[in-house]
Amino acid sequence: MTKVSVKHQITLPVAVMREAGIEVGDELFVRADREGRVVLVRERDRIDQWAGSFPGLTAATDLEGLRGEWDE
């Protein structure tokens, strides 16, 4: 059990953070779900999450290559 401090802060147990996959430095969205219940959701960088997932996309968006074409 965790108490709310006078600054309205709580400490998340390490075991809970590990189980949820939350790491130091992660940004969390916080929302009230209902009375007495708060939900924390980790925000992941969507670019990092999907980077490398679409073969050929990088070649299609090769800005340096496009800049070279402009110079020709």
CHARMM internal coordinates of N, CA and C (Angstrom, degrees):
IC EDIT
DIST 1 N 1 CA 1.4424
DIST 1 CA 1 C 1.5248
ANGL 1 N 1 CA 1 C 107.92
DIST 1 C 2 N 1.3190
ANGL 1 CA 1 C 2 N 116.18
DIHE 1 N 1 CA 1 C 2 N 144.10
DIST 2 N 2 CA 1.4581
ANGL 1 C 2 N 2 CA 123.18
DIHE 1 CA 1 C 2 N 2 CA -179.36
DIST 2 CA 2 C 1.5145
ANGL 2 N 2 CA 2 C 109.31
DIHE 1 C 2 N 2 CA 2 C -122.71
DIST 2 C 3 N 1.3365
ANGL 2 CA 2 C 3 N 116.43
DIHE 2 N 2 CA 2 C 3 N 138.68
DIST 3 N 3 CA 1.4677
ANGL 2 C 3 N 3 CA 120.71
DIHE 2 CA 2 C 3 N 3 CA 177.45
DIST 3 CA 3 C 1.5211
ANGL 3 N 3 CA 3 C 109.73
DIHE 2 C 3 N 3 CA 3 C -97.03
DIST 3 C 4 N 1.3083
ANGL 3 CA 3 C 4 N 116.31
DIHE 3 N 3 CA 3 C 4 N 149.41
DIST 4 N 4 CA 1.4589
ANGL 3 C 4 N 4 CA 122.55
DIHE 3 CA 3 C 4 N 4 CA 173.32
DIST 4 CA 4 C 1.5250
ANGL 4 N 4 CA 4 C 107.05
DIHE 3 C 4 N 4 CA 4 C -83.31
DIST 4 C 5 N 1.3447
ANGL 4 CA 4 C 5 N 115.90
DIHE 4 N 4 CA 4 C 5 N 128.49
DIST 5 N 5 CA 1.4647
ANGL 4 C 5 N 5 CA 120.12
DIHE 4 CA 4 C 5 N 5 CA -178.70
DIST 5 CA 5 C 1.5247
ANGL 5 N 5 CA 5 C 110.65
DIHE 4 C 5 N 5 CA 5 C -77.25
DIST 5 C 6 N 1.3397
ANGL 5 CA 5 C 6 N 115.76
DIHE 5 N 5 CA 5 C 6 N 172.74
DIST 6 N 6 CA 1.4582
ANGL 5 C 6 N 6 CA 120.53
DIHE 5 CA 5 C 6 N 6 CA 178.30
DIST 6 CA 6 C 1.5255
ANGL 6 N 6 CA 6 C 111.03
DIHE 5 C 6 N 6 CA 6 C -65.11
DIST 6 C 7 N 1.3500
ANGL 6 CA 6 C 7 N 117.55
DIHE 6 N 6 CA 6 C 7 N -17.57
DIST 7 N 7 CA 1.4679
ANGL 6 C 7 N 7 CA 122.19
DIHE 6 CA 6 C 7 N 7 CA 176.64
DIST 7 CA 7 C 1.5335
ANGL 7 N 7 CA 7 C 111.41
DIHE 6 C 7 N 7 CA 7 C -93.76
DIST 7 C 8 N 1.3309
ANGL 7 CA 7 C 8 N 116.09
DIHE 7 N 7 CA 7 C 8 N 12.24
DIST 8 N 8 CA 1.4752
ANGL 7 C 8 N 8 CA 122.22
DIHE 7 CA 7 C 8 N 8 CA -179.17
DIST 8 CA 8 C 1.5209
ANGL 8 N 8 CA 8 C 112.30
DIHE 7 C 8 N 8 CA 8 C 63.60
DIST 8 C 9 N 1.3283
ANGL 8 CA 8 C 9 N 117.38
DIHE 8 N 8 CA 8 C 9 N 35.07
DIST 9 N 9 CA 1.4545
ANGL 8 C 9 N 9 CA 122.72
DIHE 8 CA 8 C 9 N 9 CA -179.82
DIST 9 CA 9 C 1.5223
ANGL 9 N 9 CA 9 C 109.78
DIHE 8 C 9 N 9 CA 9 C -111.37
DIST 9 C 10 N 1.3441
ANGL 9 CA 9 C 10 N 114.93
DIHE 9 N 9 CA 9 C 10 N 154.02
DIST 10 N 10 CA 1.4615
ANGL 9 C 10 N 10 CA 121.00
DIHE 9 CA 9 C 10 N 10 CA 172.94
DIST 10 CA 10 C 1.5177
ANGL 10 N 10 CA 10 C 108.35
DIHE 9 C 10 N 10 CA 10 C -131.62
DIST 10 C 11 N 1.3163
ANGL 10 CA 10 C 11 N 115.98
DIHE 10 N 10 CA 10 C 11 N 162.24
DIST 11 N 11 CA 1.4568
ANGL 10 C 11 N 11 CA 121.91
DIHE 10 CA 10 C 11 N 11 CA 174.59
DIST 11 CA 11 C 1.5214
ANGL 11 N 11 CA 11 C 107.42
DIHE 10 C 11 N 11 CA 11 C -110.64
DIST 11 C 12 N 1.3313
ANGL 11 CA 11 C 12 N 115.85
DIHE 11 N 11 CA 11 C 12 N 126.96
DIST 12 N 12 CA 1.4601
ANGL 11 C 12 N 12 CA 120.24
DIHE 11 CA 11 C 12 N 12 CA 177.88
DIST 12 CA 12 C 1.5247
ANGL 12 N 12 CA 12 C 108.70
DIHE 11 C 12 N 12 CA 12 C -85.59
DIST 12 C 13 N 1.3105
ANGL 12 CA 12 C 13 N 118.12
DIHE 12 N 12 CA 12 C 13 N 128.45
DIST 13 N 13 CA 1.4609
ANGL 12 C 13 N 13 CA 120.15
DIHE 12 CA 12 C 13 N 13 CA 177.71
DIST 13 CA 13 C 1.5310
ANGL 13 N 13 CA 13 C 110.94
DIHE 12 C 13 N 13 CA 13 C -61.57
DIST 13 C 14 N 1.3216
ANGL 13 CA 13 C 14 N 116.71
DIHE 13 N 13 CA 13 C 14 N 139.92
DIST 14 N 14 CA 1.4659
ANGL 13 C 14 N 14 CA 122.03
DIHE 13 CA 13 C 14 N 14 CA -178.43
DIST 14 CA 14 C 1.5249
ANGL 14 N 14 CA 14 C 111.15
DIHE 13 C 14 N 14 CA 14 C -56.33
DIST 14 C 15 N 1.3181
ANGL 14 CA 14 C 15 N 117.83
DIHE 14 N 14 CA 14 C 15 N -41.56
DIST 15 N 15 CA 1.4716
ANGL 14 C 15 N 15 CA 120.85
DIHE 14 CA 14 C 15 N 15 CA -178.69
DIST 15 CA 15 C 1.5341
ANGL 15 N 15 CA 15 C 111.12
DIHE 14 C 15 N 15 CA 15 C -61.19
DIST 15 C 16 N 1.3257
ANGL 15 CA 15 C 16 N 116.32
DIHE 15 N 15 CA 15 C 16 N -37.86
DIST 16 N 16 CA 1.4683
ANGL 15 C 16 N 16 CA 120.59
DIHE 15 CA 15 C 16 N 16 CA 179.49
DIST 16 CA 16 C 1.5233
ANGL 16 N 16 CA 16 C 109.59
DIHE 15 C 16 N 16 CA 16 C -69.35
DIST 16 C 17 N 1.3313
ANGL 16 CA 16 C 17 N 117.11
DIHE 16 N 16 CA 16 C 17 N -42.37
DIST 17 N 17 CA 1.4627
ANGL 16 C 17 N 17 CA 120.13
DIHE 16 CA 16 C 17 N 17 CA 178.44
DIST 17 CA 17 C 1.5230
ANGL 17 N 17 CA 17 C 110.92
DIHE 16 C 17 N 17 CA 17 C -62.00
DIST 17 C 18 N 1.3185
ANGL 17 CA 17 C 18 N 117.15
DIHE 17 N 17 CA 17 C 18 N -43.24
DIST 18 N 18 CA 1.4775
ANGL 17 C 18 N 18 CA 120.28
DIHE 17 CA 17 C 18 N 18 CA 178.69
DIST 18 CA 18 C 1.5221
ANGL 18 N 18 CA 18 C 110.70
DIHE 17 C 18 N 18 CA 18 C -62.08
DIST 18 C 19 N 1.3144
ANGL 18 CA 18 C 19 N 116.52
DIHE 18 N 18 CA 18 C 19 N -46.19
DIST 19 N 19 CA 1.4676
ANGL 18 C 19 N 19 CA 120.69
DIHE 18 CA 18 C 19 N 19 CA -178.94
DIST 19 CA 19 C 1.5310
ANGL 19 N 19 CA 19 C 111.27
DIHE 18 C 19 N 19 CA 19 C -61.45
DIST 19 C 20 N 1.3328
ANGL 19 CA 19 C 20 N 116.92
DIHE 19 N 19 CA 19 C 20 N -35.38
DIST 20 N 20 CA 1.4613
ANGL 19 C 20 N 20 CA 121.69
DIHE 19 CA 19 C 20 N 20 CA -179.38
DIST 20 CA 20 C 1.5333
ANGL 20 N 20 CA 20 C 112.17
DIHE 19 C 20 N 20 CA 20 C -84.93
DIST 20 C 21 N 1.3307
ANGL 20 CA 20 C 21 N 117.16
DIHE 20 N 20 CA 20 C 21 N -9.09
DIST 21 N 21 CA 1.4564
ANGL 20 C 21 N 21 CA 120.43
DIHE 20 CA 20 C 21 N 21 CA -178.58
DIST 21 CA 21 C 1.5136
ANGL 21 N 21 CA 21 C 113.16
DIHE 20 C 21 N 21 CA 21 C 75.53
DIST 21 C 22 N 1.3241
ANGL 21 CA 21 C 22 N 116.72
DIHE 21 N 21 CA 21 C 22 N 22.44
DIST 22 N 22 CA 1.4634
ANGL 21 C 22 N 22 CA 121.49
DIHE 21 CA 21 C 22 N 22 CA 179.36
DIST 22 CA 22 C 1.5192
ANGL 22 N 22 CA 22 C 108.30
DIHE 21 C 22 N 22 CA 22 C -90.93
DIST 22 C 23 N 1.3473
ANGL 22 CA 22 C 23 N 115.41
DIHE 22 N 22 CA 22 C 23 N 132.51
DIST 23 N 23 CA 1.4573
ANGL 22 C 23 N 23 CA 120.77
DIHE 22 CA 22 C 23 N 23 CA -178.47
DIST 23 CA 23 C 1.5235
ANGL 23 N 23 CA 23 C 110.05
DIHE 22 C 23 N 23 CA 23 C -120.33
DIST 23 C 24 N 1.3220
ANGL 23 CA 23 C 24 N 115.30
DIHE 23 N 23 CA 23 C 24 N 160.85
DIST 24 N 24 CA 1.4573
ANGL 23 C 24 N 24 CA 121.12
DIHE 23 CA 23 C 24 N 24 CA 177.42
DIST 24 CA 24 C 1.5250
ANGL 24 N 24 CA 24 C 108.51
DIHE 23 C 24 N 24 CA 24 C -56.28
DIST 24 C 25 N 1.3238
ANGL 24 CA 24 C 25 N 116.53
DIHE 24 N 24 CA 24 C 25 N 132.17
DIST 25 N 25 CA 1.4571
ANGL 24 C 25 N 25 CA 121.27
DIHE 24 CA 24 C 25 N 25 CA 179.34
DIST 25 CA 25 C 1.5192
ANGL 25 N 25 CA 25 C 114.22
DIHE 24 C 25 N 25 CA 25 C 94.80
DIST 25 C 26 N 1.3423
ANGL 25 CA 25 C 26 N 117.88
DIHE 25 N 25 CA 25 C 26 N -13.86
DIST 26 N 26 CA 1.4654
ANGL 25 C 26 N 26 CA 120.27
DIHE 25 CA 25 C 26 N 26 CA 177.51
DIST 26 CA 26 C 1.5183
ANGL 26 N 26 CA 26 C 109.63
DIHE 25 C 26 N 26 CA 26 C -63.09
DIST 26 C 27 N 1.3219
ANGL 26 CA 26 C 27 N 115.62
DIHE 26 N 26 CA 26 C 27 N 146.22
DIST 27 N 27 CA 1.4596
ANGL 26 C 27 N 27 CA 120.40
DIHE 26 CA 26 C 27 N 27 CA 174.94
DIST 27 CA 27 C 1.5218
ANGL 27 N 27 CA 27 C 107.62
DIHE 26 C 27 N 27 CA 27 C -97.32
DIST 27 C 28 N 1.3311
ANGL 27 CA 27 C 28 N 115.19
DIHE 27 N 27 CA 27 C 28 N 136.48
DIST 28 N 28 CA 1.4554
ANGL 27 C 28 N 28 CA 120.88
DIHE 27 CA 27 C 28 N 28 CA -176.54
DIST 28 CA 28 C 1.5239
ANGL 28 N 28 CA 28 C 110.70
DIHE 27 C 28 N 28 CA 28 C -121.49
DIST 28 C 29 N 1.3225
ANGL 28 CA 28 C 29 N 115.65
DIHE 28 N 28 CA 28 C 29 N 136.59
DIST 29 N 29 CA 1.4523
ANGL 28 C 29 N 29 CA 120.60
DIHE 28 CA 28 C 29 N 29 CA 168.21
DIST 29 CA 29 C 1.5211
ANGL 29 N 29 CA 29 C 106.37
DIHE 28 C 29 N 29 CA 29 C -84.72
DIST 29 C 30 N 1.3150
ANGL 29 CA 29 C 30 N 116.85
DIHE 29 N 29 CA 29 C 30 N 137.60
DIST 30 N 30 CA 1.4598
ANGL 29 C 30 N 30 CA 121.75
DIHE 29 CA 29 C 30 N 30 CA -179.20
DIST 30 CA 30 C 1.5156
ANGL 30 N 30 CA 30 C 108.34
DIHE 29 C 30 N 30 CA 30 C -121.62
DIST 30 C 31 N 1.3358
ANGL 30 CA 30 C 31 N 115.61
DIHE 30 N 30 CA 30 C 31 N 129.87
DIST 31 N 31 CA 1.4648
ANGL 30 C 31 N 31 CA 118.69
DIHE 30 CA 30 C 31 N 31 CA 177.72
DIST 31 CA 31 C 1.5181
ANGL 31 N 31 CA 31 C 109.46
DIHE 30 C 31 N 31 CA 31 C -145.04
DIST 31 C 32 N 1.3209
ANGL 31 CA 31 C 32 N 115.09
DIHE 31 N 31 CA 31 C 32 N 151.84
DIST 32 N 32 CA 1.4575
ANGL 31 C 32 N 32 CA 120.58
DIHE 31 CA 31 C 32 N 32 CA 174.96
DIST 32 CA 32 C 1.5193
ANGL 32 N 32 CA 32 C 107.66
DIHE 31 C 32 N 32 CA 32 C -83.07
DIST 32 C 33 N 1.3160
ANGL 32 CA 32 C 33 N 116.04
DIHE 32 N 32 CA 32 C 33 N 129.20
DIST 33 N 33 CA 1.4579
ANGL 32 C 33 N 33 CA 121.33
DIHE 32 CA 32 C 33 N 33 CA -179.80
DIST 33 CA 33 C 1.5295
ANGL 33 N 33 CA 33 C 110.11
DIHE 32 C 33 N 33 CA 33 C -90.81
DIST 33 C 34 N 1.2972
ANGL 33 CA 33 C 34 N 114.65
DIHE 33 N 33 CA 33 C 34 N -42.63
DIST 34 N 34 CA 1.4711
ANGL 33 C 34 N 34 CA 123.24
DIHE 33 CA 33 C 34 N 34 CA 174.62
DIST 34 CA 34 C 1.5166
ANGL 34 N 34 CA 34 C 106.20
DIHE 33 C 34 N 34 CA 34 C -169.09
DIST 34 C 35 N 1.2936
ANGL 34 CA 34 C 35 N 117.77
DIHE 34 N 34 CA 34 C 35 N 178.07
DIST 35 N 35 CA 1.4576
ANGL 34 C 35 N 35 CA 120.27
DIHE 34 CA 34 C 35 N 35 CA -177.77
DIST 35 CA 35 C 1.5264
ANGL 35 N 35 CA 35 C 110.31
DIHE 34 C 35 N 35 CA 35 C -57.16
DIST 35 C 36 N 1.3263
ANGL 35 CA 35 C 36 N 115.42
DIHE 35 N 35 CA 35 C 36 N 126.47
DIST 36 N 36 CA 1.4572
ANGL 35 C 36 N 36 CA 120.63
DIHE 35 CA 35 C 36 N 36 CA 178.00
DIST 36 CA 36 C 1.5159
ANGL 36 N 36 CA 36 C 114.48
DIHE 35 C 36 N 36 CA 36 C 83.10
DIST 36 C 37 N 1.3301
ANGL 36 CA 36 C 37 N 117.68
DIHE 36 N 36 CA 36 C 37 N 4.64
DIST 37 N 37 CA 1.4695
ANGL 36 C 37 N 37 CA 119.87
DIHE 36 CA 36 C 37 N 37 CA -177.34
DIST 37 CA 37 C 1.5285
ANGL 37 N 37 CA 37 C 109.91
DIHE 36 C 37 N 37 CA 37 C -134.00
DIST 37 C 38 N 1.3401
ANGL 37 CA 37 C 38 N 115.97
DIHE 37 N 37 CA 37 C 38 N 125.97
DIST 38 N 38 CA 1.4577
ANGL 37 C 38 N 38 CA 122.91
DIHE 37 CA 37 C 38 N 38 CA 177.90
DIST 38 CA 38 C 1.5210
ANGL 38 N 38 CA 38 C 107.60
DIHE 37 C 38 N 38 CA 38 C -120.06
DIST 38 C 39 N 1.3217
ANGL 38 CA 38 C 39 N 116.42
DIHE 38 N 38 CA 38 C 39 N 138.90
DIST 39 N 39 CA 1.4627
ANGL 38 C 39 N 39 CA 121.49
DIHE 38 CA 38 C 39 N 39 CA -179.69
DIST 39 CA 39 C 1.5238
ANGL 39 N 39 CA 39 C 108.57
DIHE 38 C 39 N 39 CA 39 C -114.08
DIST 39 C 40 N 1.3302
ANGL 39 CA 39 C 40 N 116.24
DIHE 39 N 39 CA 39 C 40 N 131.61
DIST 40 N 40 CA 1.4555
ANGL 39 C 40 N 40 CA 123.20
DIHE 39 CA 39 C 40 N 40 CA 175.36
DIST 40 CA 40 C 1.5211
ANGL 40 N 40 CA 40 C 107.68
DIHE 39 C 40 N 40 CA 40 C -110.68
DIST 40 C 41 N 1.3322
ANGL 40 CA 40 C 41 N 116.89
DIHE 40 N 40 CA 40 C 41 N 129.98
DIST 41 N 41 CA 1.4648
ANGL 40 C 41 N 41 CA 120.95
DIHE 40 CA 40 C 41 N 41 CA 179.30
DIST 41 CA 41 C 1.5192
ANGL 41 N 41 CA 41 C 108.02
DIHE 40 C 41 N 41 CA 41 C -128.06
DIST 41 C 42 N 1.3321
ANGL 41 CA 41 C 42 N 115.67
DIHE 41 N 41 CA 41 C 42 N 124.94
DIST 42 N 42 CA 1.4598
ANGL 41 C 42 N 42 CA 120.98
DIHE 41 CA 41 C 42 N 42 CA -180.00
DIST 42 CA 42 C 1.5250
ANGL 42 N 42 CA 42 C 109.61
DIHE 41 C 42 N 42 CA 42 C -71.50
DIST 42 C 43 N 1.3143
ANGL 42 CA 42 C 43 N 116.06
DIHE 42 N 42 CA 42 C 43 N 134.13
DIST 43 N 43 CA 1.4615
ANGL 42 C 43 N 43 CA 121.48
DIHE 42 CA 42 C 43 N 43 CA 176.04
DIST 43 CA 43 C 1.5160
ANGL 43 N 43 CA 43 C 107.63
DIHE 42 C 43 N 43 CA 43 C -96.59
DIST 43 C 44 N 1.2894
ANGL 43 CA 43 C 44 N 116.27
DIHE 43 N 43 CA 43 C 44 N 123.48
DIST 44 N 44 CA 1.4635
ANGL 43 C 44 N 44 CA 121.98
DIHE 43 CA 43 C 44 N 44 CA 176.36
DIST 44 CA 44 C 1.5169
ANGL 44 N 44 CA 44 C 108.55
DIHE 43 C 44 N 44 CA 44 C -104.70
DIST 44 C 45 N 1.3146
ANGL 44 CA 44 C 45 N 117.03
DIHE 44 N 44 CA 44 C 45 N 146.07
DIST 45 N 45 CA 1.4542
ANGL 44 C 45 N 45 CA 121.45
DIHE 44 CA 44 C 45 N 45 CA 175.11
DIST 45 CA 45 C 1.5196
ANGL 45 N 45 CA 45 C 107.05
DIHE 44 C 45 N 45 CA 45 C -68.21
DIST 45 C 46 N 1.3079
ANGL 45 CA 45 C 46 N 116.42
DIHE 45 N 45 CA 45 C 46 N 114.96
DIST 46 N 46 CA 1.4651
ANGL 45 C 46 N 46 CA 120.19
DIHE 45 CA 45 C 46 N 46 CA -175.22
DIST 46 CA 46 C 1.5247
ANGL 46 N 46 CA 46 C 112.50
DIHE 45 C 46 N 46 CA 46 C -63.02
DIST 46 C 47 N 1.3105
ANGL 46 CA 46 C 47 N 118.10
DIHE 46 N 46 CA 46 C 47 N -29.75
DIST 47 N 47 CA 1.4673
ANGL 46 C 47 N 47 CA 119.83
DIHE 46 CA 46 C 47 N 47 CA 177.23
DIST 47 CA 47 C 1.5197
ANGL 47 N 47 CA 47 C 109.34
DIHE 46 C 47 N 47 CA 47 C -67.66
DIST 47 C 48 N 1.3405
ANGL 47 CA 47 C 48 N 116.68
DIHE 47 N 47 CA 47 C 48 N -47.28
DIST 48 N 48 CA 1.4662
ANGL 47 C 48 N 48 CA 119.75
DIHE 47 CA 47 C 48 N 48 CA 178.34
DIST 48 CA 48 C 1.5239
ANGL 48 N 48 CA 48 C 110.83
DIHE 47 C 48 N 48 CA 48 C -62.04
DIST 48 C 49 N 1.3103
ANGL 48 CA 48 C 49 N 116.70
DIHE 48 N 48 CA 48 C 49 N -36.93
DIST 49 N 49 CA 1.4642
ANGL 48 C 49 N 49 CA 121.44
DIHE 48 CA 48 C 49 N 49 CA -177.23
DIST 49 CA 49 C 1.5325
ANGL 49 N 49 CA 49 C 111.38
DIHE 48 C 49 N 49 CA 49 C -63.04
DIST 49 C 50 N 1.3344
ANGL 49 CA 49 C 50 N 116.98
DIHE 49 N 49 CA 49 C 50 N -38.10
DIST 50 N 50 CA 1.4671
ANGL 49 C 50 N 50 CA 120.47
DIHE 49 CA 49 C 50 N 50 CA -174.76
DIST 50 CA 50 C 1.5232
ANGL 50 N 50 CA 50 C 113.66
DIHE 49 C 50 N 50 CA 50 C -105.98
DIST 50 C 51 N 1.3305
ANGL 50 CA 50 C 51 N 118.11
DIHE 50 N 50 CA 50 C 51 N -3.18
DIST 51 N 51 CA 1.4676
ANGL 50 C 51 N 51 CA 121.25
DIHE 50 CA 50 C 51 N 51 CA -178.05
DIST 51 CA 51 C 1.5227
ANGL 51 N 51 CA 51 C 110.39
DIHE 50 C 51 N 51 CA 51 C -55.57
DIST 51 C 52 N 1.3162
ANGL 51 CA 51 C 52 N 115.58
DIHE 51 N 51 CA 51 C 52 N 131.37
DIST 52 N 52 CA 1.4568
ANGL 51 C 52 N 52 CA 121.45
DIHE 51 CA 51 C 52 N 52 CA 178.65
DIST 52 CA 52 C 1.5049
ANGL 52 N 52 CA 52 C 114.25
DIHE 51 C 52 N 52 CA 52 C 83.30
DIST 52 C 53 N 1.3148
ANGL 52 CA 52 C 53 N 118.41
DIHE 52 N 52 CA 52 C 53 N -0.30
DIST 53 N 53 CA 1.4657
ANGL 52 C 53 N 53 CA 121.48
DIHE 52 CA 52 C 53 N 53 CA -176.89
DIST 53 CA 53 C 1.5174
ANGL 53 N 53 CA 53 C 113.65
DIHE 52 C 53 N 53 CA 53 C -82.23
DIST 53 C 54 N 1.3246
ANGL 53 CA 53 C 54 N 116.97
DIHE 53 N 53 CA 53 C 54 N -16.68
DIST 54 N 54 CA 1.4589
ANGL 53 C 54 N 54 CA 120.30
DIHE 53 CA 53 C 54 N 54 CA -175.83
DIST 54 CA 54 C 1.5227
ANGL 54 N 54 CA 54 C 109.85
DIHE 53 C 54 N 54 CA 54 C -120.61
DIST 54 C 55 N 1.3423
ANGL 54 CA 54 C 55 N 116.83
DIHE 54 N 54 CA 54 C 55 N 93.69
DIST 55 N 55 CA 1.4649
ANGL 54 C 55 N 55 CA 120.13
DIHE 54 CA 54 C 55 N 55 CA -178.74
DIST 55 CA 55 C 1.5288
ANGL 55 N 55 CA 55 C 110.62
DIHE 54 C 55 N 55 CA 55 C -56.99
DIST 55 C 56 N 1.3211
ANGL 55 CA 55 C 56 N 115.72
DIHE 55 N 55 CA 55 C 56 N 138.12
DIST 56 N 56 CA 1.4465
ANGL 55 C 56 N 56 CA 120.97
DIHE 55 CA 55 C 56 N 56 CA 177.79
DIST 56 CA 56 C 1.5109
ANGL 56 N 56 CA 56 C 114.13
DIHE 55 C 56 N 56 CA 56 C 89.42
DIST 56 C 57 N 1.3059
ANGL 56 CA 56 C 57 N 118.10
DIHE 56 N 56 CA 56 C 57 N -16.98
DIST 57 N 57 CA 1.4599
ANGL 56 C 57 N 57 CA 120.65
DIHE 56 CA 56 C 57 N 57 CA -178.64
DIST 57 CA 57 C 1.5175
ANGL 57 N 57 CA 57 C 110.75
DIHE 56 C 57 N 57 CA 57 C -64.47
DIST 57 C 58 N 1.3195
ANGL 57 CA 57 C 58 N 117.30
DIHE 57 N 57 CA 57 C 58 N -39.72
DIST 58 N 58 CA 1.4536
ANGL 57 C 58 N 58 CA 120.61
DIHE 57 CA 57 C 58 N 58 CA -179.74
DIST 58 CA 58 C 1.5241
ANGL 58 N 58 CA 58 C 110.96
DIHE 57 C 58 N 58 CA 58 C -62.23
DIST 58 C 59 N 1.3300
ANGL 58 CA 58 C 59 N 116.42
DIHE 58 N 58 CA 58 C 59 N -43.08
DIST 59 N 59 CA 1.4631
ANGL 58 C 59 N 59 CA 119.90
DIHE 58 CA 58 C 59 N 59 CA 179.83
DIST 59 CA 59 C 1.5241
ANGL 59 N 59 CA 59 C 110.61
DIHE 58 C 59 N 59 CA 59 C -63.73
DIST 59 C 60 N 1.3149
ANGL 59 CA 59 C 60 N 117.08
DIHE 59 N 59 CA 59 C 60 N -36.03
DIST 60 N 60 CA 1.4621
ANGL 59 C 60 N 60 CA 121.18
DIHE 59 CA 59 C 60 N 60 CA -178.56
DIST 60 CA 60 C 1.5194
ANGL 60 N 60 CA 60 C 111.67
DIHE 59 C 60 N 60 CA 60 C -71.95
DIST 60 C 61 N 1.3021
ANGL 60 CA 60 C 61 N 116.92
DIHE 60 N 60 CA 60 C 61 N -20.35
DIST 61 N 61 CA 1.4638
ANGL 60 C 61 N 61 CA 120.31
DIHE 60 CA 60 C 61 N 61 CA -178.46
DIST 61 CA 61 C 1.5214
ANGL 61 N 61 CA 61 C 110.99
DIHE 60 C 61 N 61 CA 61 C -117.35
DIST 61 C 62 N 1.3144
ANGL 61 CA 61 C 62 N 116.78
DIHE 61 N 61 CA 61 C 62 N 31.57
DIST 62 N 62 CA 1.4582
ANGL 61 C 62 N 62 CA 122.29
DIHE 61 CA 61 C 62 N 62 CA -179.69
DIST 62 CA 62 C 1.5206
ANGL 62 N 62 CA 62 C 109.57
DIHE 61 C 62 N 62 CA 62 C -74.78
DIST 62 C 63 N 1.3170
ANGL 62 CA 62 C 63 N 117.89
DIHE 62 N 62 CA 62 C 63 N 94.00
DIST 63 N 63 CA 1.4583
ANGL 62 C 63 N 63 CA 122.21
DIHE 62 CA 62 C 63 N 63 CA -175.49
DIST 63 CA 63 C 1.5142
ANGL 63 N 63 CA 63 C 112.43
DIHE 62 C 63 N 63 CA 63 C -64.70
DIST 63 C 64 N 1.3232
ANGL 63 CA 63 C 64 N 117.09
DIHE 63 N 63 CA 63 C 64 N -37.63
DIST 64 N 64 CA 1.4633
ANGL 63 C 64 N 64 CA 119.18
DIHE 63 CA 63 C 64 N 64 CA 179.77
DIST 64 CA 64 C 1.5261
ANGL 64 N 64 CA 64 C 110.13
DIHE 63 C 64 N 64 CA 64 C -63.13
DIST 64 C 65 N 1.3223
ANGL 64 CA 64 C 65 N 117.12
DIHE 64 N 64 CA 64 C 65 N -40.56
DIST 65 N 65 CA 1.4613
ANGL 64 C 65 N 65 CA 121.18
DIHE 64 CA 64 C 65 N 65 CA 177.24
DIST 65 CA 65 C 1.5151
ANGL 65 N 65 CA 65 C 111.66
DIHE 64 C 65 N 65 CA 65 C -63.19
DIST 65 C 66 N 1.3279
ANGL 65 CA 65 C 66 N 116.50
DIHE 65 N 65 CA 65 C 66 N -41.21
DIST 66 N 66 CA 1.4630
ANGL 65 C 66 N 66 CA 120.78
DIHE 65 CA 65 C 66 N 66 CA 178.19
DIST 66 CA 66 C 1.5228
ANGL 66 N 66 CA 66 C 111.20
DIHE 65 C 66 N 66 CA 66 C -65.59
DIST 66 C 67 N 1.3277
ANGL 66 CA 66 C 67 N 116.75
DIHE 66 N 66 CA 66 C 67 N -39.16
DIST 67 N 67 CA 1.4695
ANGL 66 C 67 N 67 CA 119.86
DIHE 66 CA 66 C 67 N 67 CA 178.11
DIST 67 CA 67 C 1.5243
ANGL 67 N 67 CA 67 C 110.71
DIHE 66 C 67 N 67 CA 67 C -62.90
DIST 67 C 68 N 1.3327
ANGL 67 CA 67 C 68 N 115.55
DIHE 67 N 67 CA 67 C 68 N -38.26
DIST 68 N 68 CA 1.4576
ANGL 67 C 68 N 68 CA 119.52
DIHE 67 CA 67 C 68 N 68 CA 177.18
DIST 68 CA 68 C 1.5147
ANGL 68 N 68 CA 68 C 111.89
DIHE 67 C 68 N 68 CA 68 C -62.07
DIST 68 C 69 N 1.3218
ANGL 68 CA 68 C 69 N 117.57
DIHE 68 N 68 CA 68 C 69 N -38.03
DIST 69 N 69 CA 1.4595
ANGL 68 C 69 N 69 CA 121.74
DIHE 68 CA 68 C 69 N 69 CA 177.99
DIST 69 CA 69 C 1.5269
ANGL 69 N 69 CA 69 C 111.10
DIHE 68 C 69 N 69 CA 69 C -64.22
DIST 69 C 70 N 1.3284
ANGL 69 CA 69 C 70 N 116.60
DIHE 69 N 69 CA 69 C 70 N -35.78
DIST 70 N 70 CA 1.4681
ANGL 69 C 70 N 70 CA 119.95
DIHE 69 CA 69 C 70 N 70 CA -178.87
DIST 70 CA 70 C 1.5200
ANGL 70 N 70 CA 70 C 110.93
DIHE 69 C 70 N 70 CA 70 C -64.94
DIST 70 C 71 N 1.3424
ANGL 70 CA 70 C 71 N 115.48
DIHE 70 N 70 CA 70 C 71 N -34.10
DIST 71 N 71 CA 1.4614
ANGL 70 C 71 N 71 CA 120.06
DIHE 70 CA 70 C 71 N 71 CA -177.32
DIST 71 CA 71 C 1.5254
ANGL 71 N 71 CA 71 C 112.58
DIHE 70 C 71 N 71 CA 71 C -74.18
DIST 71 C 72 N 1.3325
ANGL 71 CA 71 C 72 N 117.53
DIHE 71 N 71 CA 71 C 72 N -18.34
DIST 72 N 72 CA 1.4727
ANGL 71 C 72 N 72 CA 121.35
DIHE 71 CA 71 C 72 N 72 CA -176.73
DIST 72 CA 72 C 1.4952
ANGL 72 N 72 CA 72 C 112.46
DIHE 71 C 72 N 72 CA 72 C -80.43
END
COOR INIT
IC SEED 1 N 1 CA 1 C
IC BUILD
